[in-house]
Amino acid sequence: MSGDTTGNQVSQPGQPETGGATSVSHGRSFRIRGKVQGVWFRESTRQQAVRLGLVGHAKNLPDGSVEVLAMGSDSALTELAAWLHRGPPLARVEQVEEHAAEMQPMKGFQTL
């Protein structure tokens, strides 16, 4: 991973509890670019996040990218980040931006 001009982490593909109310210690925001809309990216991300015990959301953005906000343990966030570089089978991930996110009270993991 390397930093972009805004100080966010940017990396290329291949680099490196349940969804209820959870006590969380870390928050991360991701922006995933490539063929990531219309390929079940958000729902697949939700399934991964729930499996990892994370809370947050996955949301399509007007520019064709997907925004993921996730909160939970550092190890679960690291595992989600690795999965986001691959995505579901029909996706083609070209870039993942990642940066720390401010903690927000959330329940579950939603697709928006």
Buried (B, 14 or more C-beta within 10 A) or exposed (E): EEEEEEEBBBBEBEEEBEBEEBEBEBBBBBBBBBBBBEBBBBEBBBBBBBBBBBBBBBBBEEEEBBBBBBBBBEEBBBBBBBBBBEBBEEBEBEBBBBBEBEEEEBEBBBBE
